[in-house]
Amino acid sequence: MGSAGNRVKDITIPTPKEETLRRLAAAPVANVGDAMQRLYSLDGDLVPLNDHRLCGPAVTVKVPTGDNLLIHVAMDTMTAGQVLVVSAEGSSRRAVIGELMLQYLATKNIGGVVIDGYVRDLDYISSACPFPVFARGTNPNGPYKHGPGEINYPISCGGVVVNPGDIVIGDADGLAVVPADDADDIAVEVDGVMDKEATIIESITATGEFNRPWVAEQMSRIGAVHI
């Protein structure tokens, strides 16, 4: 299908290792972000619209404002566990996905949906949708279906580049994307982040103190004075 801006890449999205997915799915998104130097967390305006945690490899879609033709095309390609990640230009003018499409995706047992834009049918999403849905908000206005768009090319979602196959994770705090090539290493590193935090919490609970020598060091470095 066409050239840049109007094309579909027919590829097989790689399946992450089961152990890698298990570790990432069990970790708070904040800790996963910390393990990646806090550079791969998505814009906080992308919020969860139900209580399901999200973790799975991305199928990426880019659509113009208020149009969902290429989302319909992408849905037919999706398989169990995959996450539909859509760059809809962050527009609040129209929803690009709603209950009918989500009901269809539910039959495929997908891992979730992330829309950098707006959705509709919040009653269904919040109470009955069996997988996580993240978006910037809701709007009852439906979309057009004219195209163009792209499927399975790099997109910008929430200010972060997402490639097809990257692992997207989400919880009540928000979203982060783990580059596919780094996922195994990050899954191990996040265990270390969680262990470190657990040790700090244990110390705070036992002593009532929060030992942070770096605070005084930084205050000295910036020349702060107490008056």
N, C-alpha and C positions, 0 to 999 in steps of 0.2 A: 504494500500500500504506500504509494507516493514517496516524497522526500521529507526532509525535516519539517516537523509540525503536522505531518499527515501520514503516519506510518505505524505499522504493527510489527514487532519483532517476535517471530514464532520461536520461542526457546523453551527449554525445560528448566523450570526454576529448581535450583539444587535444594535437596532436603538436608537440613542441618543434622549433625549427630544428635541422637536421642539424649545423650548425657549433657551435651551443650545446651540444648533446649530446656532440659530439666533444671539445670543450674540457673540459667537466666530467668526462667519463669518463676523460680522461687525467690529471686532476689528483688528487693525494692528498686524501683527505677532510679531513685536518687543515688543508690549505691552503684548501680551500673554506670550511671553518668559520671560519678566520681572516678570509677576505674578507667574512664576514657578522658580524663583531664577536664571534664565538664564542658566538652566541646561538641557533644553529640546529642544533647537534650533538645527537644523541639520546643517551639514557642508555647508558653504557658496558656495562651488563648485557645489552644486545642485541648478540649476538656472531655472527660469521660461522660457519656450520657446514660450509662448503666453501671452496674457493680462488677462486671466481669473483668478479670485480668486478661491482658493481651500478650501474646508471645508467638511469633511465627515469621516465616520468610515472606518478603514483600513481592507482590505483583504490582508494578507501578503503572499509573495512568496519568496523563496530562490532558486536561480539557480546558476549553475557553470558558469565560465567565457565563454561568447559567446554562450550560449545555452538557448533556450526559451521554451522547451517542457512543463514545468510546468506552464509557463505563459498561454499557450494555454488552459491547463486544468482549470486554475483558472478563465479565462475569461468566461467560460460557466456557472460558478456558480454565477457570479456577478449580483447584482440587483441595482435599481435606487439609486443614491446618494452615493454609496460606492466608496472608493478610492483604486485603485490597487497600492500597495506599494511593490516594488521588490528590493531585495538585489541581484545585479548582480556582486558582488565583485568589483564594481567601475571600471571595466575594460573598456578601450578605444579601445580594439582590434576589437570588433564587436558590432553592434546595436542588441538589443534584442527585439525591438518592432518598428513597422513602420505603414504606412498608412493603410494597409489592416486590421491589428488588431485593430487599433484605429477606423476605420470606423465601424467595428463590435461592438466595445464597445459603440460607439455613439448611436447605436440602443437600447442599454440598459439604456441610460440616466444616466450613471455612474457619480460620482462626480469628477473624475480626475485620473491621473496617475502620480506616482512618481517612477522614475527608478534610483537606485544607480548604474549607468552604463550609457551606451550610447544608443541613438535612431537614427532613420533615417526618411527621408521624411519631412524635416523641412519646406518646402514650404507649405505642407498641414497643419502641426501642427500650424504654425504661422499665417496662413490666414483663414483656414476653419474648423479646429478642434473645436467642440463646447464645449469642456471642457478643464481644465488646464492640461498641461503636464510639469513636472519638470524632469530634468536629468542633468548629468554632461557634456553632449555635444552630438555631432552628429558624425556618421561614416557611410559611405555608405555600408560597409561590412555587409551582412546579417548573421544571427545566424545559428548554428546547432540545431538539434532537437533530441538529444539523451537522455537527462536527465543525472543524476537523479535530485532531488530537493525536496522541501517541500512546502506545502500550509497550511496556518493558524496555523503556529507555530511562536514563537518569532523570529524576525530577527534584525540584525543591519543595519540601513539605515542612511547614513550620520553621522555615529558615535553615533547614539542614538538607544536604544532598542525600537522597535515598536511591540506591541502585536496586534493580530487580535481584532478589535473593538475599539482600540485607535483612537482618533480623530486627523486627520492630517489637518493642516491648512497651507495655503501658499498665499503669495502675492509677490509684486515686490522685497521685501527684501529677501525672501527665505521661509524657512519652519520651523515649530515646530510641535511637537507631544504632545497631551494632553492625559495622561493616562485615560482610560475610567472611572475608579473608582473615579477619581478626577474632571471629566469634569464639573459637575454641580457647584462645589465650585469655580473652576478656572474661569468659565464664570462670576460669581459674582465678584470675585476678580479683574478681568481685567477691569471691569467697574470702580472700585476704582482707578486703575492705570491711566486710561484715564482721569478721573475727576481731579486727582492730576496734570497731565501734562497740562490739559486745564487751571487750575488755575495759574500754573507757566508761561505759554505762555501769559495769560492775564496780569500778572504782568510785564513781560518783555515789552510787547507792550505799557503798560500804563506808565512805569517809565524809560524804556531804561536800566534797571539794571537787573542783574541775581544774585539773592541773594543765595549764596552757602557757608554758614559758615563752612561747612565741609572741604572745600578746604584749608582754613587757618589752621584748626585743624590738618589735615593730614600732611600739610607741616611742621608744628611744630613737629608732632610726628616723622617724619623721619629725623628731624634735618637739613632741607634744609636752606641755607643761601642765601641772596641777596648780590651780589657783584657789 
